[in-house]
Amino acid sequence: MNSANDARIEIEDALSTPPAEAVPRAVRTRRTLLPWIVAAITTLVFAPIAILHIREKPTAEPPEMRLEITTPSTSAPLEFALSPDGRYIVFVASGDGPQRLWLRALDKTEAQPIAGTEGANYPFWSPDSRSIAYTAAGKLKRIDIAGGPPQTLANTSAPRGGAWGADGTILFTASLGPLSRVAASGDDPVTVTRLDPPRQGQHVFPQFLPDGRHFLFYVVGTPEGSGIYLGSLDGGEPKRLAAANSTGAYLAPGMIAFVRQTALIAQRLDLNRGELVGDPVRLADPVSSSEVGVTGFSSFSISADGRVAYRSGVGWMAQLKWHDRTGKAVSVVGQPDSSLLQYPALLPDGTHVAVNRTIQNNLDIWQIDLVRDRMTRFTFDPGVDIVPIWSPDGMRIVFSSTRKGPFNLYVKSASGASAEELLFETPKNTYAQDWSGNGQFLLYSDTDPKTGRDLWALPMSGTDRKPIEIVKTPFEELNGQFSPDMRWVAYETNESGRFEIVVQPFPVPTRKWPVSTGGGIQPRWRADGKELYFVAPEGKLMAASITAAGATFSTGTPVPLFPVGLVPGFGANNQQYAVSRDGRFLINQLVETSTTAPITLLLNWKPKP
């Protein structure tokens, strides 16, 4: 056979030969050769294909890519989450309306606000990527992305993120303390973790591992106690994995991602040993971490297929500005500040203001001399120091600190000449709110696992220093303010389903009177006590006239003064503005020229060999 054509003829001849009892020898020879002929043709036909296959190059790995996702304006730029299937991203933004959730499908170019999620914070996804859980107005809620109203699952006095497991278990913070669990259908929360004071003050921002039983969370506490921990729904003592500036999240295959200093890094997890092993590798730098008063949070999110979203900047700058009653800006304090300026507390004589600033991920208190336009650092401890309150004579400053685990109250000479002293210690987190004009009482809030945030008055003189209960209910009460004559306390409560401003007598709370009618936060008294200010949901500063005589109290209809443009407030939720004795307003405002940095989407990341 000289060719494939000859072989074809031989086969045809063999197949066309009729059967017979006596087969000629030549025919027998042809039939004997038939298997060899078929094998030869098969080799000739498929050999070129095999050669081509051998010459094919291996499939190339898709290249690493970084894309930018632009969002509407937001005062909570770190709060976003990729869906587990990698198809969606949800984020908190305001745009031209109230703060709420926005949803964008990654195969689309536009994001849309989710109706019914006004006031939302810290979104996280269900495992099937069909629902989003979030916190708003002291409630843990869920909403389906296909539509429908939100469903309330549980109360929370301290929103610090959450995680949704494959079996329908949701981990979250019911109060500032240990983590709790609740069914995705809603139920009474059950505590999952246990604090280890004084090393640990809070457990926050949980993240499930793929097995649905183990989870990561961040511990706020002393330097040796804080960091990323590994816990389990099956019990057992959680194990510290690493010191870090944020909680961790699973990154396939087998790695944990977290922020250390300014870099987003990943390190392999040995789950059996409960340890991080090998050298960390860097995914991005810089990456934002920590919102004001919220330790352990960071601006990154990871989908189940390994997509990574992160933000490289907080996206806003703040500046203290003086305004008159018409809203006219009459002067500014210092330069625009990118160090998460928060919680301005004005010295009664108006010459100094104490604030919170974050430098190198450390929250401390600073003083600003308004006469000399000079800023100096006031606290230096590696713990979190927040929410300064001046004494009426301006000689001391009270603040909250985690240097012993939970947020406790400390006091320090305003001159800085002496070390701070522990003023009040309790297992609960406590935050100073106001110091009475006669110096006798310090108003503070604490967080109770059952009742949420409550208000108390701490005697500052005499031998009996037992706290006086101001208001303790199943609802949230915070941002308390003494009236100038010490006969009333104004505060905000969500008893009606949204935060409103109310006033009650002090020290005996016989009843309370509503002040706001359409929502309100952050009350402040006028120096003569004849007016009460607060911030309405649409961001306007409101004023309500006050008439009080004996045991009677009445308030006029609140009137709007001007839009305030406050920076976001978290944690202790103290006021972001102060009122001077001459009626001017010192307001911590977003700088108009600040922009929200885009979210970066990292695709096809692989650790470099």
C-alpha positions in Angstrom: 0.0 0.0 0.0 1.6 3.2 -1.2 -1.0 5.6 0.1 -4.1 6.1 2.2 -6.1 5.8 -1.0 -4.7 2.2 -1.6 -5.7 1.4 2.0 -9.3 2.7 1.3 -9.6 0.5 -1.8 -8.4 -2.6 0.2 -11.0 -1.9 2.9 -13.8 -1.5 0.3 -12.8 -4.7 -1.4 -12.8 -6.6 1.9 -16.2 -5.2 3.0 -17.8 -6.0 -0.5 -16.6 -9.6 -0.8 -19.6 -12.0 -0.4 -19.4 -14.7 2.2 -18.6 -18.2 1.0 -17.8 -21.6 2.5 -14.6 -21.8 0.6 -12.7 -18.5 0.6 -9.9 -18.0 -1.9 -6.4 -17.6 -0.4 -6.0 -14.1 -1.7 -9.2 -13.1 0.1 -8.0 -14.7 3.3 -4.8 -12.7 3.0 -6.8 -9.4 2.6 -9.0 -10.2 5.6 -5.9 -10.9 7.7 -4.4 -7.6 6.8 -7.7 -5.6 7.5 -6.9 -4.8 11.2 -3.5 -3.5 10.3 -4.9 -1.4 7.5 -7.5 0.3 9.9 -4.7 0.9 12.5 -2.6 2.6 9.8 -5.4 4.9 8.7 -6.2 5.9 12.3 -2.6 6.8 12.8 -2.4 8.8 9.6 -5.7 10.7 10.4 -5.0 11.6 14.0 -1.3 12.1 14.0 -1.5 15.7 12.8 -4.1 16.5 15.5 -1.8 15.0 18.2 1.2 17.0 16.9 -0.9 20.2 17.0 -2.0 19.4 20.6 1.5 18.8 21.7 2.6 22.1 20.2 -0.3 24.1 22.0 0.9 26.4 24.8 -0.6 26.0 28.3 -3.6 28.3 29.0 -2.3 31.6 30.3 -3.4 32.9 33.7 -5.7 35.9 33.5 -3.8 39.1 34.3 -4.2 40.9 37.5 -6.4 44.0 37.1 -7.5 46.9 39.2 -10.6 48.8 38.3 -12.2 51.8 40.0 -15.8 52.0 41.2 -17.1 55.5 41.7 -19.8 56.0 44.3 -22.1 58.9 45.2 -21.0 61.2 48.1 -20.8 59.5 51.4 -19.9 60.2 55.0 -19.2 56.5 55.6 -16.7 55.7 52.8 -15.4 52.5 54.5 -18.8 50.8 54.6 -19.2 48.5 51.6 -19.3 44.8 50.9 -18.9 42.5 47.9 -21.5 39.8 47.5 -20.2 36.3 48.0 -20.7 35.4 44.3 -18.8 38.5 43.2 -21.6 39.9 41.1 -22.7 42.9 43.3 -21.3 45.5 45.6 -23.4 47.3 48.3 -22.2 50.5 49.9 -23.4 53.3 52.2 -23.8 56.6 50.5 -26.0 59.7 50.6 -25.8 61.3 47.1 -28.5 64.0 47.1 -30.6 62.3 49.8 -30.3 60.6 53.2 -27.7 58.1 54.1 -28.8 54.7 52.9 -27.7 51.5 51.1 -26.8 51.6 47.4 -26.5 48.5 45.2 -24.6 48.0 42.0 -24.4 45.0 39.8 -20.8 44.8 38.6 -22.0 44.1 35.0 -23.8 47.5 35.1 -22.4 51.0 35.2 -24.9 52.6 37.6 -25.7 52.0 41.3 -29.2 52.4 42.7 -30.4 53.3 46.2 -32.2 50.6 48.1 -35.6 52.0 49.3 -36.3 51.6 53.0 -32.7 51.5 54.2 -32.4 55.1 55.4 -29.8 55.5 58.1 -28.1 52.2 57.3 -24.6 51.3 58.4 -22.2 48.3 58.1 -23.9 46.1 55.4 -23.0 42.4 55.0 -24.4 39.7 52.7 -26.3 36.4 53.0 -24.3 33.4 51.7 -26.5 33.1 48.6 -26.0 36.8 47.7 -29.8 37.4 47.7 -30.1 39.4 50.9 -28.2 42.1 52.8 -28.1 42.6 56.5 -27.3 46.0 58.1 -27.9 48.2 61.1 -30.1 51.3 61.4 -31.8 53.1 64.3 -30.6 50.6 66.8 -31.9 47.6 64.9 -30.3 44.7 63.0 -32.2 44.4 59.8 -32.2 42.4 56.5 -33.6 43.2 53.1 -33.8 41.1 49.9 -32.2 42.7 46.8 -35.1 41.5 44.6 -37.3 43.9 46.5 -39.6 44.2 49.5 -39.5 46.0 52.9 -36.7 45.4 55.4 -37.2 42.9 58.2 -36.0 43.7 61.8 -34.0 40.8 63.3 -32.8 42.1 66.7 -31.9 45.2 68.7 -28.3 46.5 68.7 -26.9 49.3 70.8 -23.5 49.2 69.1 -23.5 48.5 65.4 -20.1 46.9 64.6 -20.7 44.8 61.5 -21.8 41.2 61.2 -21.4 37.9 59.4 -24.0 35.6 57.9 -23.3 31.9 58.0 -24.4 29.1 55.6 -26.7 27.6 58.3 -28.6 30.9 58.8 -26.6 32.1 61.8 -25.8 35.8 62.0 -23.0 37.0 64.2 -23.2 40.7 65.3 -22.7 43.0 68.2 -25.8 43.4 70.3 -23.9 45.8 72.6 -20.4 47.0 73.0 -18.9 43.8 74.5 -19.0 40.2 73.3 -20.4 38.9 70.0 -23.9 37.6 69.8 -25.7 35.3 67.4 -29.2 35.4 66.0 -31.1 33.4 63.4 -31.5 35.1 60.0 -35.3 34.9 60.5 -35.0 36.9 63.8 -34.9 35.8 67.4 -33.5 36.8 70.8 -29.7 37.2 70.6 -27.5 34.7 72.4 -23.9 35.6 73.5 -21.3 33.7 71.6 -17.9 35.0 72.9 -16.8 36.0 76.4 -14.6 39.0 77.2 -11.3 38.6 79.0 -11.0 41.9 81.0 -8.9 43.9 81.3 -7.1 42.7 78.2 -10.3 42.8 76.1 -13.0 45.4 76.0 -15.0 44.7 72.8 -15.4 41.9 70.2 -16.3 43.4 66.8 -16.6 42.8 63.1 -16.9 39.1 62.7 -16.2 37.2 59.5 -17.1 33.5 58.8 -14.6 31.1 57.3 -15.8 28.8 54.5 -16.6 25.9 56.8 -19.4 28.0 58.4 -18.3 27.1 61.9 -15.1 29.0 62.5 -15.1 32.8 62.4 -12.7 35.7 62.7 -13.3 38.8 64.8 -11.4 41.7 66.1 -10.7 42.4 69.8 -10.5 46.0 71.1 -8.4 46.1 74.2 -4.9 46.6 75.6 -2.0 46.4 73.2 -1.2 42.8 74.1 -4.9 41.8 74.0 -6.2 43.5 70.8 -5.9 42.0 67.4 -7.5 39.3 65.1 -8.9 36.2 66.9 -10.2 32.8 65.6 -13.4 31.6 67.2 -15.9 28.7 66.7 -19.6 28.3 67.0 -18.8 24.9 68.6 -17.3 26.6 71.6 -13.7 26.6 72.9 -11.4 29.4 73.7 -10.8 31.9 70.9 -7.2 32.1 69.8 -5.3 35.3 68.9 -3.9 35.1 65.4 -2.2 38.4 64.9 -1.8 42.0 65.9 -3.5 44.2 63.3 -5.3 47.4 62.6 -8.4 45.6 61.3 -10.4 42.4 61.4 -9.5 39.6 59.0 -11.4 38.1 56.1 -10.9 34.8 54.2 -9.1 35.0 50.9 -9.0 31.8 48.8 -7.1 29.6 48.8 -6.5 29.3 52.5 -5.3 32.8 53.4 -6.5 35.6 55.8 -6.4 39.2 54.6 -6.1 42.1 57.1 -4.7 45.6 57.4 -1.5 46.3 59.2 -0.5 49.9 59.5 -1.6 51.2 56.0 -1.1 48.0 54.0 -3.6 45.3 53.1 -1.7 42.0 53.5 -2.5 38.3 53.4 -1.1 35.4 55.3 -1.8 31.6 55.1 -4.0 30.2 57.9 -3.3 26.8 59.4 -6.8 26.1 60.7 -5.8 22.9 62.6 -3.1 24.7 64.6 -5.0 27.9 64.7 -2.0 29.9 63.5 -1.0 32.1 60.7 2.0 30.6 58.9 4.5 31.7 56.3 5.4 35.3 55.3 2.7 37.9 54.7 2.2 39.2 51.2 1.0 42.6 50.2 -2.2 43.2 48.2 -2.5 47.0 48.3 -1.0 50.0 50.1 -2.3 52.3 51.3 -5.7 51.1 52.4 -7.9 53.0 54.8 -8.6 51.5 58.2 -10.7 52.6 61.2 -13.6 55.0 61.4 -13.6 57.5 64.2 -14.2 55.8 67.5 -14.5 52.4 65.7 -11.4 50.3 66.1 -10.9 47.1 64.0 -12.8 48.2 61.0 -11.3 48.6 57.5 -12.2 49.5 54.0 -11.9 46.1 52.2 -14.2 43.3 51.3 -13.6 39.9 49.6 -15.9 37.7 47.6 -15.9 33.9 47.7 -14.2 33.7 44.3 -11.3 36.0 45.5 -12.3 39.4 44.2 -11.0 42.1 46.5 -12.5 45.6 46.9 -10.7 48.3 48.9 -10.6 52.1 49.4 -7.3 54.0 49.6 -8.6 57.1 51.3 -11.2 58.2 53.8 -12.4 60.6 51.1 -13.1 63.6 53.2 -11.5 66.4 55.2 -12.9 68.3 58.1 -12.6 71.8 59.5 -14.0 73.7 62.4 -15.9 76.7 61.4 -17.7 79.5 63.3 -21.2 80.3 62.1 -23.6 82.9 63.3 -27.3 82.2 63.7 -28.1 82.8 60.1 -25.6 80.2 59.0 -23.0 82.7 57.8 -19.4 81.3 58.3 -17.7 84.1 60.2 -14.3 82.4 60.6 -12.4 79.1 60.5 -10.2 77.3 62.9 -6.8 76.1 61.5 -6.5 74.3 58.2 -8.6 71.5 56.7 -7.8 68.3 58.6 -7.5 64.8 57.1 -6.9 63.1 60.5 -10.5 62.2 61.2 -11.3 65.3 63.3 -14.2 64.6 65.6 -16.2 65.6 68.7 -15.3 69.3 69.4 -15.7 70.2 73.0 -15.5 74.0 73.7 -14.0 75.4 76.8 -16.7 77.5 78.6 -14.7 80.7 78.1 -14.4 79.9 74.4 -10.6 80.1 74.2 -9.8 76.4 73.6 -11.5 73.4 72.0 -10.6 69.7 72.6 -11.1 67.3 69.7 -10.3 63.7 68.6 -7.7 63.1 65.9 -6.3 59.9 64.4 -2.6 59.8 63.7 -1.0 56.6 62.5 -4.2 54.6 63.4 -4.1 55.8 67.0 -7.0 57.8 68.3 -6.0 60.6 70.8 -7.3 63.8 72.2 -5.8 67.1 71.0 -6.3 70.7 72.2 -6.6 73.7 69.9 -5.8 77.2 71.3 -8.3 79.3 69.4 -6.5 82.5 70.4 -3.1 81.5 69.2 -4.3 79.1 66.5 -2.1 76.3 67.8 -2.8 72.6 68.2 -1.1 70.3 70.8 -1.5 66.6 71.6 -3.1 65.9 74.9 -3.1 62.1 75.3 -0.3 59.7 74.3 -1.4 56.2 75.4 -1.5 53.5 72.7 -5.1 52.8 73.7 -8.1 54.5 72.2 -8.8 57.9 73.8 -12.0 59.6 72.7 -14.8 62.1 73.6 -13.2 64.9 75.7 -15.4 66.9 78.1 -14.2 70.0 79.9 -14.8 70.7 83.6 -16.8 74.0 84.1 -13.7 75.8 85.4 -11.6 74.6 82.4 -9.0 73.0 84.7 -9.7 69.3 83.8 -10.7 67.1 80.9 -12.6 63.9 81.2 -12.4 61.3 78.4 -13.0 57.6 77.6 -10.1 55.2 77.1 -9.5 51.5 76.4 -6.2 51.4 78.2 -7.6 48.7 80.6 -9.9 47.0 78.1 -13.4 48.4 78.1 -13.9 52.2 77.6 -13.5 53.6 81.1 -13.6 57.3 82.3 -10.3 59.1 82.9 -9.6 62.6 84.1 -6.5 64.7 83.4 -5.4 68.2 84.2 -6.1 70.4 81.2 -2.6 71.8 81.3 -1.2 68.3 80.8 1.1 68.8 83.8 0.0 65.6 85.6 -0.8 62.1 84.5 -4.4 61.1 83.8 -6.3 59.2 86.6 -8.9 56.5 86.4 -12.1 58.2 87.3 -14.8 55.5 86.9 -14.3 51.8 86.1 -17.0 49.3 85.1 -17.2 46.3 82.9 -19.5 48.2 80.6 -18.2 50.8 78.1 -18.8 54.3 79.3 -18.6 57.7 77.6 -18.7 61.1 79.1 -21.5 63.3 77.8 -21.6 66.5 79.8 -20.3 68.1 83.0 -22.8 70.1 85.0 -22.3 73.9 85.3 -21.8 73.7 89.1 -19.3 70.9 88.7 -21.1 68.4 90.9 -22.2 65.8 88.3 -20.8 64.2 85.2 -23.4 62.9 82.8 -22.3 59.7 81.0 -23.7 56.9 78.9 -23.0 53.2 79.2 -23.9 50.1 77.1 -25.9 47.3 78.7 -26.2 43.9 76.9 -30.0 43.9 77.6 -31.0 47.6 77.5 -28.5 49.1 75.2 -27.2 52.6 75.8 -28.4 54.3 79.0 -27.7 57.6 80.8 -26.3 58.1 84.3 -25.0 60.9 86.5 -21.8 60.4 88.4 -21.4 62.6 91.5 -18.0 64.5 91.3 -17.9 65.6 95.0 -18.7 64.2 98.4 -18.2 60.7 99.8 -21.1 59.0 98.0 -20.0 58.5 94.4 -22.7 56.0 93.5 -24.0 56.8 89.9 -27.6 58.1 89.7 -29.8 56.5 87.1 -31.1 59.1 84.6 -32.9 56.9 82.1 -32.6 53.1 81.5 -35.1 51.5 79.1 -35.0 48.8 76.4 -34.5 51.7 74.0 -31.4 53.7 73.1 -30.7 56.9 75.2 -27.6 58.9 74.5 -26.0 62.4 74.0 -27.4 63.7 77.3 -27.0 67.4 78.1 -27.6 69.2 81.4 -29.6 72.5 81.2 -27.6 75.5 82.4 -29.7 75.7 85.6 -29.2 71.9 86.2 -32.9 71.2 86.5 -33.3 69.4 83.2 -31.6 66.8 81.0 -32.0 66.7 77.2 -31.1 63.6 75.3 -32.0 61.6 72.2 -34.0 58.3 72.3 -35.3 55.9 69.6 -38.3 54.9 71.6 -40.6 56.0 68.8 -38.7 54.0 66.2 -36.4 56.9 65.2 -34.2 59.2 67.2 -36.0 62.1 68.8 -35.0 64.8 71.3 -36.7 64.7 74.7 -36.3 66.6 78.0 -36.9 65.3 81.5 -36.4 66.7 85.0 -33.1 66.2 87.0 -32.4 64.5 89.3 -35.9 62.9 89.7 -37.3 61.9 86.2 -41.0 62.3 86.9 -41.9 62.5 83.1 -40.4 63.6 79.8 -41.4 66.1 77.1 -40.8 65.7 73.4 -38.9 68.5 71.7 -38.3 67.3 68.1 -41.2 66.1 66.0 -39.7 64.8 62.8 -36.5 63.2 64.1 -33.5 64.7 65.9 -30.0 64.0 67.3 -27.2 65.9 69.1 -29.0 68.3 71.4 -27.3 71.4 72.8 -28.6 74.1 75.1 -28.3 77.9 74.6 -26.3 79.5 77.4 -29.4 81.0 79.1 -31.4 77.7 78.8 -34.2 79.4 76.7 -33.5 77.5 73.6 -32.6 73.9 72.6 -30.7 73.1 69.4 -30.5 69.8 67.6 -29.8 68.4 64.1 -32.8 67.2 62.0 -32.5 64.1 59.7 -32.1 66.3 56.6 -29.0 67.8 58.2 -30.4 71.2 59.3 -29.6 72.8 62.7 -33.0 73.3 64.4 -33.9 75.6 67.3 -36.8 75.1 69.8 -37.8 77.8 72.3 -38.0 76.6 75.9 -40.2 77.8 78.7 -39.7 76.3 82.1 -41.1 77.3 85.5 -41.1 75.2 88.6 -42.0 71.7 87.6 -43.6 72.7 84.3 -41.9 72.6 81.0 -43.0 73.5 77.5 -41.3 73.9 74.1 -42.1 75.8 71.0 -42.3 74.4 67.4 -38.7 73.8 66.2 -37.6 76.1 63.4 -34.7 75.5 61.0 -31.6 77.7 61.2 -29.3 76.4 58.5 -27.7 73.3 57.0 -24.7 72.2 59.0 -22.9 69.6 56.8 -21.5 67.7 59.8 -18.8 65.1 59.5 -20.0 61.5 60.4 -20.0 60.5 64.0 -19.5 57.0 65.3 -18.8 55.2 68.5 -19.9 57.3 71.4 -21.9 59.5 69.0 -21.2 62.7 70.8 -22.0 66.1 69.3 -20.2 67.4 66.3 -20.8 71.1 67.1 -20.6 73.4 70.2 -22.4 76.5 71.2 -20.6 79.5 72.6 -21.9 81.8 75.3 -22.4 84.6 72.8 -24.6 82.4 70.6 -22.2 81.4 67.9 -21.9 77.8 66.6 -18.5 76.0 66.3 -19.3 73.3 63.8 -17.1 70.3 62.6 -17.9 70.3 58.9 -17.0 68.5 55.8 -14.7 70.5 53.6 -16.6 71.3 50.4 -13.6 70.5 48.2 -13.2 67.0 49.6 -14.2 64.1 47.4 -14.9 60.5 48.0 -12.1 58.3 46.8 -13.3 55.5 44.4 -13.4 51.9 45.5 -10.7 49.8 43.8 -11.7 46.3 42.6 -8.8 43.9 42.4 -9.3 40.9 40.1 -7.2 37.8 39.5 -4.8 38.4 42.4 -2.3 35.6 43.0 0.5 35.6 45.6 3.8 36.1 43.9 6.1 33.0 44.1 
